[in-house]
Amino acid sequence: MGKLIAFLLDVLVLGLFIHWISGFIKSTQYPQVERIRGFLNKIYTPLLELIKNKANPVIKMSSGKYFDFSPLVLFISLIIIRQLVYLIF
């Protein structure tokens, strides 16, 4: 049971990484990326919005642009949960 949960958490971490990378690719060049991004947005946007609302991990850079650390917070949280699953099971 623990290995199954850990595997699902690994899939979530991989999906989060793909979600983060797909944000840097212009969807007009690759329509397949837009379909993948739409699917991943349905999964990760609620989680990332929850983190943004609770922790506000958005920093304004000197250039006037904003840098959002919520994917990093979610990534670290998933890794910690995965390690706890290994310890418990």
C-alpha positions, 0 to 999 in steps of 0.5 A, spaced: 500 500 500 505 504 501 509 503 495 502 505 491 501 511 494 509 513 493 508 511 486 502 516 485 506 521 489 512 520 484 507 521 478 504 528 481 511 530 482 513 528 475 506 532 472 508 538 476 515 538 473 512 538 466 506 543 468 512 548 470 516 546 464 510 547 459 509 554 462 515 556 458 513 554 451 509 558 447 502 554 445 502 557 439 508 553 436 506 547 439 498 545 440 500 538 443 503 542 449 496 546 450 492 540 450 497 537 456 497 544 459 490 544 459 489 537 463 495 539 468 492 545 469 485 542 472 490 538 477 495 543 479 491 550 479 487 548 485 493 546 489 497 552 487 492 557 488 491 554 495 498 555 496 498 562 494 492 564 498 495 561 504 503 562 504 503 568 498 510 565 495 510 571 490 516 575 490 516 582 486 523 582 482 527 588 481 525 588 474 518 589 476 516 582 474 513 577 479 516 570 481 512 565 484 515 560 488 508 556 489 510 550 485 517 549 489 513 549 495 508 544 492 514 540 490 517 540 496 511 538 500 510 532 495 517 530 497 516 530 504 509 527 504 512 521 500 518 520 505 513 520 510 509 515 506 515 510 506 516 511 514 509 509 515 508 504 511 
